[in-house]
Amino acid sequence: MLQVQFIRDNKETVLQGLAKRNFADAETIIEQVLNADENRRATQVSLDDVLAESNKLSKEIGGLFKSGEVQKANILKEKTGQLKNQSKELSEALNGFAEELQGLLYQIPNVPHTSVKAGKSEEDNENIFSEGIIPDLGENALPHWELAKKYDIIDFELGTKISGAGFPVYKGKGARLQRALINYFLDKNTDAGYTEVQVPHLVNTDSATATGQLPDKDGQMYHSTVDDLYLIPTAEIPITNMFRGNLLQETDFPITVTGYTPCFRREAGSYGAHVRGLNRLHQFDKVEIVRIEHPDNSYQALNGMVEHIKDILRELKLPYRILRLCGGDTGFTSALTFDFELFSTAQDRWLEISSASNFETFQANRLKLRFKNKEGKSELAHTLNGSSLALPRVLAGILENYQTAEGIKIPEVLVPYCGFDIIN
């Protein structure tokens, strides 16, 4: 959530940033925000004046009663009654303006970083880096869903029987490879200094709102209405909310956390060949990294996250590229996002496997996550997160790019985790 003072002080910058996102009616909603804030501030001043007058009269009334001037005291008591009614009306109006202001701010996405280009969709994203060799598999290469059936390692039909489409069952060496990837990713992250945590897989409304999933992505989340809890679409939500409401010291930075969770996404309206197999699921596994940073260091930290994910993909020896997302494709809460995509040779297409994002103060403002700076003043921290990595498409890439006539070879770095070196 953008800070009102930031909007007020940087109105043109905000409008230019929202234009990069093609955010409709930006000028209208920004004016509504400024007007609502003006009304809120004016009402607060009036309320403070009334309360100050009421307190002053209360002291005078006490003195009059002590001196025996009961009639004068009673006259002033009538006036304090009127002031009490005024303060009640002003308080209600103040709450109304505050709710209106918050509702408006919840509709406004983050302002993109200056390096983010304007654009309408993923077609306008910038390819900034690529690495790795795309293998030549020949004409008989199979997509991962056929390989999964051939070697009986993932059963999509069984998952549909149990739950519905988008809930696969991993079997035998498929399940062991899945577990190996999770452990490998966690080990890589903890070796890099991230603290591992295990967090709840359901969160309350406050948590989902604090990280920006609500109200923006309400329709994409599974909601347990009886308990008013949401199944998490990413570990980012519970991990980041570990720090909600905290007041940090500068010596606390950086805070680096990693965690594995299953993730749940409704993905309403997702159909067609491009979402077949593991390409898009309702339930999938993901290992996440989250950082809480001093504002002066957050972009250096983002670059470090990018290099960390690169290192993982190099060890897996998978061909990948990095995209800097344009304004139209950047997530609601993000100021700058780098997407990682690996090349699926059998499908002849790029598959997104990770995003690394800096939210700057956008999440911290909702989280009320602050720190005391060197001057002793309270300041919003910066939050960042990234996938390292999302498993389904990494697994799909391994199955497809490592397939041979003898079977599917296991990346060398994963062999100690799997206990086998080929699926056949």
C-alpha positions as CSV (number, residue, x, y, z in Angstrom):
1,M,0.0,0.0,0.0
2,L,1.4,3.4,-1.0
3,Q,1.8,6.0,1.7
4,V,-0.5,9.0,1.4
5,Q,2.4,11.4,2.1
6,F,4.4,9.8,-0.6
7,I,1.5,10.3,-3.0
8,R,1.0,13.9,-1.9
9,D,4.7,14.7,-2.3
10,N,5.3,12.8,-5.5
11,K,2.0,13.0,-7.3
12,E,3.4,13.2,-10.8
13,T,5.9,10.4,-10.2
14,V,3.1,8.2,-9.0
15,L,0.9,9.0,-12.0
16,Q,3.8,8.3,-14.4
17,G,4.5,5.0,-12.6
18,L,0.9,3.9,-12.8
19,A,0.8,4.8,-16.4
20,K,3.5,2.2,-17.0
21,R,1.1,-0.3,-15.6
22,N,-1.8,0.9,-17.7
23,F,-3.7,1.5,-14.5
24,A,-7.1,2.8,-15.5
25,D,-8.4,6.1,-14.0
26,A,-5.2,6.7,-12.1
27,E,-5.7,10.5,-12.0
28,T,-9.3,10.1,-10.7
29,I,-8.4,7.7,-7.9
30,I,-5.3,9.7,-6.8
31,E,-7.5,12.8,-6.5
32,Q,-10.0,10.8,-4.5
33,V,-7.2,9.7,-2.2
34,L,-5.9,13.2,-1.7
35,N,-9.4,14.6,-1.1
36,A,-10.2,11.8,1.4
37,D,-7.0,12.5,3.2
38,E,-7.7,16.2,3.3
39,N,-11.1,15.6,4.8
40,R,-9.6,13.1,7.3
41,R,-6.9,15.6,8.4
42,A,-9.4,18.5,8.7
43,T,-11.8,16.4,10.7
44,Q,-9.0,15.3,12.9
45,V,-8.1,18.9,13.6
46,S,-11.7,19.7,14.4
47,L,-11.9,16.7,16.7
48,D,-8.7,17.7,18.5
49,D,-10.0,21.2,19.0
50,V,-13.3,19.9,20.5
51,L,-11.5,17.5,22.8
52,A,-9.1,20.2,23.9
53,E,-12.1,22.5,24.7
54,S,-13.9,19.8,26.5
55,N,-10.8,19.0,28.7
56,K,-10.4,22.8,29.4
57,L,-14.0,23.1,30.5
58,S,-13.8,20.0,32.7
59,K,-10.9,21.6,34.7
60,E,-12.9,24.8,35.0
61,I,-16.0,23.0,36.2
62,G,-13.9,21.2,38.9
63,G,-12.6,24.6,40.1
64,L,-16.1,26.2,40.1
65,F,-17.5,23.3,42.2
66,K,-14.7,23.6,44.7
67,S,-15.4,27.4,45.0
68,G,-19.1,26.8,45.4
69,E,-20.1,28.4,42.1
70,V,-22.5,25.6,41.3
71,Q,-24.7,27.5,38.9
72,K,-21.8,28.5,36.7
73,A,-20.5,24.9,36.9
74,N,-23.8,23.5,35.7
75,I,-23.9,25.9,32.7
76,L,-20.5,24.7,31.7
77,K,-21.6,21.1,32.1
78,E,-24.3,21.6,29.6
79,K,-21.7,22.9,27.2
80,T,-19.5,19.9,27.7
81,G,-22.5,17.7,26.9
82,Q,-22.8,19.5,23.6
83,L,-19.1,19.1,23.0
84,K,-19.4,15.4,23.7
85,N,-22.0,15.0,21.0
86,Q,-19.8,17.0,18.6
87,S,-16.8,14.8,19.4
88,K,-18.9,11.7,18.8
89,E,-20.1,13.0,15.4
90,L,-16.6,14.0,14.4
91,S,-15.2,10.6,15.5
92,E,-17.7,8.8,13.3
93,A,-16.9,11.1,10.4
94,L,-13.2,10.5,11.0
95,N,-13.6,6.8,10.9
96,G,-15.6,7.1,7.7
97,F,-12.9,9.1,6.0
98,A,-10.2,6.7,7.2
99,E,-12.1,3.7,5.9
100,E,-12.7,5.5,2.6
101,L,-9.0,6.3,2.3
102,Q,-7.9,2.8,3.1
103,G,-10.3,1.3,0.6
104,L,-9.0,3.6,-2.1
105,L,-5.3,2.9,-1.3
106,Y,-6.0,-0.9,-1.4
107,Q,-7.0,-0.4,-5.1
108,I,-3.7,1.2,-6.1
109,P,-0.8,-1.0,-7.1
110,N,2.9,-0.3,-6.3
111,V,4.8,2.3,-8.3
112,P,7.3,0.5,-10.6
113,H,11.0,1.1,-10.2
114,T,12.5,3.5,-12.7
115,S,14.2,0.6,-14.6
116,V,10.8,-0.9,-15.4
117,K,9.6,-0.2,-18.9
118,A,6.1,0.5,-19.9
119,G,4.2,-2.4,-21.5
120,K,0.9,-4.1,-21.7
121,S,1.6,-7.8,-21.3
122,E,4.3,-10.5,-21.1
123,E,5.1,-9.9,-24.7
124,D,6.7,-6.6,-23.7
125,N,9.0,-8.1,-21.0
126,E,12.8,-7.6,-21.5
127,N,15.1,-10.6,-21.9
128,I,18.2,-9.4,-19.9
129,F,20.1,-12.7,-19.5
130,S,20.3,-16.3,-20.8
131,E,22.5,-19.2,-20.0
132,G,22.8,-22.9,-20.6
133,I,22.7,-25.3,-23.5
134,I,19.4,-26.4,-25.0
135,P,19.8,-30.1,-25.6
136,D,19.0,-31.6,-29.0
137,L,16.6,-34.4,-28.1
138,G,15.6,-35.4,-31.7
139,E,12.2,-36.0,-33.1
140,N,11.2,-38.7,-30.6
141,A,11.3,-36.4,-27.5
142,L,8.3,-36.6,-25.3
143,P,6.6,-33.9,-23.1
144,H,6.7,-34.5,-19.4
145,W,3.1,-35.7,-19.1
146,E,3.9,-38.6,-21.5
147,L,7.2,-39.4,-19.7
148,A,5.3,-39.4,-16.4
149,K,2.9,-42.0,-17.7
150,K,5.6,-44.0,-19.5
151,Y,7.7,-44.4,-16.3
152,D,4.7,-44.4,-13.9
153,I,6.1,-41.5,-11.8
154,I,3.2,-39.0,-11.8
155,D,-0.5,-40.0,-12.1
156,F,-2.7,-37.1,-13.2
157,E,-5.8,-39.2,-13.7
158,L,-5.5,-40.5,-10.1
159,G,-5.2,-37.0,-8.8
160,T,-8.3,-36.0,-10.7
161,K,-10.2,-39.0,-9.2
162,I,-9.1,-38.0,-5.6
163,S,-9.5,-34.2,-5.9
164,G,-10.0,-32.9,-9.4
165,A,-7.8,-31.6,-12.2
166,G,-4.6,-29.9,-11.1
167,F,-3.9,-32.2,-8.2
168,P,-1.3,-34.8,-9.4
169,V,-0.2,-37.8,-7.5
170,Y,3.6,-38.3,-7.5
171,K,4.7,-42.0,-7.3
172,G,7.8,-44.0,-6.7
173,K,10.9,-42.3,-8.2
174,G,8.7,-39.3,-9.1
175,A,7.9,-38.7,-5.4
176,R,11.5,-39.2,-4.4
177,L,12.7,-36.7,-7.0
178,Q,10.2,-34.2,-5.8
179,R,11.4,-34.7,-2.2
180,A,15.0,-34.5,-3.4
181,L,14.4,-31.1,-5.1
182,I,12.8,-29.7,-1.9
183,N,15.7,-30.8,0.3
184,Y,18.3,-29.6,-2.3
185,F,16.6,-26.1,-2.5
186,L,16.4,-25.8,1.2
187,D,20.1,-26.8,1.7
188,K,21.2,-24.3,-1.0
189,N,19.2,-21.6,0.8
190,T,20.4,-22.3,4.3
191,D,24.0,-22.6,3.1
192,A,23.5,-19.1,1.7
193,G,22.5,-17.8,5.2
194,Y,18.7,-18.1,5.1
195,T,17.1,-19.4,8.3
196,E,14.7,-22.3,7.6
197,V,11.2,-22.1,9.0
198,Q,8.1,-24.3,8.9
199,V,5.0,-22.1,8.8
200,P,1.2,-22.6,8.7
201,H,-0.4,-23.4,5.4
202,L,-3.6,-21.4,6.2
203,V,-3.6,-17.7,7.1
204,N,-6.1,-15.3,8.4
205,T,-7.5,-12.3,6.5
206,D,-5.1,-9.9,8.2
207,S,-2.1,-11.8,7.0
208,A,-3.4,-12.2,3.4
209,T,-4.2,-8.4,3.3
210,A,-0.8,-7.4,4.8
211,T,1.2,-8.9,2.0
212,G,-1.2,-7.7,-0.7
213,Q,-3.0,-10.9,-1.8
214,L,-6.2,-9.4,-0.5
215,P,-8.3,-7.9,-1.9
216,D,-6.3,-8.0,-5.2
217,K,-6.2,-11.8,-5.6
218,D,-9.3,-12.8,-3.6
219,G,-10.8,-14.9,-6.5
220,Q,-7.5,-16.9,-6.9
221,M,-7.4,-18.1,-3.3
222,Y,-9.0,-21.1,-1.7
223,H,-11.1,-19.8,1.2
224,S,-12.3,-21.8,4.2
225,T,-15.3,-19.7,4.9
226,V,-16.4,-21.4,8.2
227,D,-13.1,-20.4,9.9
228,D,-12.3,-17.5,7.6
229,L,-8.9,-18.8,6.7
230,Y,-7.2,-18.9,3.3
231,L,-5.0,-21.6,1.9
232,I,-1.7,-20.0,1.0
233,P,-0.8,-19.5,-2.7
234,T,2.8,-19.0,-1.6
235,A,5.0,-19.2,1.5
236,E,5.6,-15.5,1.1
237,I,2.5,-14.8,3.1
238,P,3.1,-16.6,6.4
239,I,6.9,-16.0,6.3
240,T,6.6,-12.2,5.7
241,N,3.8,-12.0,8.3
242,M,6.1,-13.4,10.9
243,F,7.3,-9.8,11.1
244,R,4.0,-8.0,11.0
245,G,3.8,-5.1,13.5
246,N,7.5,-5.4,14.4
247,L,9.8,-2.4,15.2
248,L,13.3,-3.4,14.2
249,Q,16.7,-2.0,14.8
250,E,19.1,-1.2,12.0
251,T,21.4,-4.0,13.4
252,D,18.6,-6.5,12.7
253,F,19.2,-6.2,8.9
254,P,19.3,-8.2,6.8
255,I,16.6,-10.7,7.9
256,T,16.7,-13.7,5.6
257,V,14.2,-16.6,5.8
258,T,13.5,-19.7,3.7
259,G,10.7,-22.2,3.9
260,Y,9.0,-25.0,2.0
261,T,5.2,-25.2,1.7
262,P,2.6,-26.6,-0.6
263,C,0.9,-23.8,-2.4
264,F,-2.8,-23.6,-3.4
265,R,-4.2,-21.5,-6.3
266,R,-7.6,-21.7,-7.9
267,E,-6.3,-20.5,-11.2
268,A,-9.8,-19.9,-12.4
269,G,-10.2,-19.8,-16.2
270,S,-7.0,-21.7,-16.9
271,Y,-7.6,-24.1,-19.7
272,G,-5.9,-25.4,-22.8
273,A,-2.7,-27.3,-23.9
274,H,-0.4,-24.6,-22.4
275,V,-1.5,-25.6,-18.9
276,R,-1.3,-29.4,-19.5
277,G,0.5,-31.7,-17.0
278,L,2.7,-29.8,-14.5
279,N,2.5,-26.5,-16.4
280,R,-0.2,-25.2,-14.1
281,L,-1.6,-26.8,-11.0
282,H,-4.0,-26.0,-8.2
283,Q,-1.6,-27.6,-5.6
284,F,2.1,-27.5,-6.0
285,D,5.3,-27.4,-3.9
286,K,7.6,-24.4,-3.6
287,V,10.6,-23.3,-1.6
288,E,10.6,-19.6,-0.9
289,I,13.2,-17.0,0.2
290,V,12.1,-13.8,2.0
291,R,14.3,-10.9,2.9
292,I,13.6,-7.9,5.2
293,E,16.1,-5.2,4.3
294,H,17.1,-1.6,5.0
295,P,15.9,0.6,2.2
296,D,19.5,1.6,1.3
297,N,20.4,-2.1,0.6
298,S,17.2,-3.6,-0.9
299,Y,18.2,-3.5,-4.5
300,Q,21.7,-4.9,-3.8
301,A,19.8,-7.7,-2.0
302,L,17.5,-8.2,-5.0
303,N,20.6,-8.7,-7.2
304,G,22.0,-11.1,-4.7
305,M,18.7,-13.1,-4.8
306,V,19.0,-13.2,-8.6
307,E,22.6,-14.5,-8.4
308,H,21.5,-17.1,-5.9
309,I,18.8,-18.5,-8.1
310,K,21.2,-18.5,-11.1
311,D,23.6,-20.6,-9.1
312,I,20.9,-23.2,-8.4
313,L,20.0,-23.5,-12.1
314,R,23.6,-23.7,-13.1
315,E,24.1,-26.7,-10.8
316,L,20.9,-28.3,-12.2
317,K,22.4,-27.6,-15.7
318,L,19.1,-26.4,-17.1
319,P,18.9,-23.8,-19.9
320,Y,17.2,-20.6,-18.5
321,R,16.7,-16.9,-19.2
322,I,15.9,-13.9,-17.0
323,L,13.2,-11.4,-17.9
324,R,12.7,-7.9,-16.4
325,L,8.9,-7.6,-16.3
326,C,7.3,-4.6,-17.9
327,G,4.8,-2.4,-16.1
328,G,1.8,-4.2,-17.5
329,D,3.1,-7.7,-16.3
330,T,4.5,-6.6,-12.9
331,G,2.6,-8.0,-10.0
332,F,0.3,-5.6,-8.0
333,T,2.6,-5.4,-5.0
334,S,6.0,-5.3,-6.7
335,A,8.2,-2.4,-7.7
336,L,10.6,-4.6,-9.7
337,T,10.4,-8.3,-10.7
338,F,12.8,-10.6,-12.4
339,D,11.2,-13.8,-13.8
340,F,13.3,-16.9,-14.4
341,E,12.2,-19.2,-17.2
342,L,13.7,-22.5,-18.2
343,F,13.4,-23.9,-21.7
344,S,11.3,-27.0,-22.2
345,T,12.8,-28.7,-25.2
346,A,10.0,-31.2,-25.6
347,Q,7.4,-28.5,-25.5
348,D,9.5,-26.0,-27.4
349,R,8.6,-23.2,-25.0
350,W,9.8,-21.3,-22.0
351,L,8.3,-22.1,-18.6
352,E,8.3,-19.6,-15.7
353,I,10.0,-21.2,-12.6
354,S,10.8,-18.3,-10.4
355,S,10.2,-14.6,-9.6
356,A,12.4,-12.4,-7.5
357,S,10.8,-9.2,-6.4
358,N,11.4,-6.0,-4.4
359,F,8.2,-4.6,-2.9
360,E,10.1,-1.6,-1.3
361,T,7.7,-0.2,1.4
362,F,4.5,-1.4,-0.2
363,Q,4.0,-4.5,1.9
364,A,5.8,-3.0,4.9
365,N,3.2,-0.2,5.0
366,R,0.4,-2.7,5.4
367,L,2.4,-4.9,7.7
368,K,3.3,-1.9,9.9
369,L,6.9,-3.3,9.7
370,R,9.3,-0.5,10.7
371,F,12.7,0.1,12.1
372,K,14.5,2.8,14.0
373,N,16.9,4.7,11.9
374,K,20.2,6.3,13.1
375,E,18.3,9.5,14.1
376,G,15.9,7.3,16.2
377,K,13.0,7.9,13.9
378,S,10.6,5.2,12.8
379,E,10.9,4.2,9.1
380,L,9.3,1.5,6.9
381,A,11.5,-1.4,6.0
382,H,11.7,-3.0,2.5
383,T,10.5,-6.5,1.8
384,L,11.6,-8.9,-0.9
385,N,10.8,-12.4,-1.9
386,G,11.7,-15.0,-4.5
387,S,11.0,-18.6,-5.4
388,S,14.0,-20.9,-5.1
389,L,12.3,-22.7,-6.6
390,A,8.8,-23.6,-7.7
391,L,8.9,-27.4,-8.2
392,P,6.4,-28.4,-10.9
393,R,8.0,-26.7,-13.9
394,V,11.5,-27.5,-12.7
395,L,10.5,-31.1,-12.5
396,A,9.0,-30.9,-15.9
397,G,12.2,-29.4,-17.3
398,I,14.3,-32.1,-15.7
399,L,12.1,-34.9,-17.1
400,E,12.1,-33.4,-20.6
401,N,15.6,-32.1,-21.0
402,Y,17.3,-35.1,-19.3
403,Q,15.4,-37.8,-21.2
404,T,17.4,-40.3,-23.1
405,A,16.8,-43.6,-24.9
406,E,17.8,-45.4,-21.7
407,G,15.6,-43.4,-19.4
408,I,15.6,-40.0,-17.6
409,K,18.9,-39.1,-16.2
410,I,19.1,-37.3,-12.8
411,P,21.1,-34.1,-12.6
412,E,24.4,-34.9,-10.9
413,V,23.8,-32.5,-8.0
414,L,20.5,-34.3,-7.1
415,V,21.9,-37.9,-7.2
416,P,22.9,-37.8,-3.5
417,Y,19.4,-36.6,-2.6
418,C,17.6,-39.1,-4.8
419,G,19.7,-42.2,-4.2
420,F,19.5,-43.1,-7.9
421,D,20.8,-41.6,-11.1
422,I,18.2,-42.6,-13.7
423,I,14.5,-43.2,-14.0
424,N,13.8,-46.2,-16.3
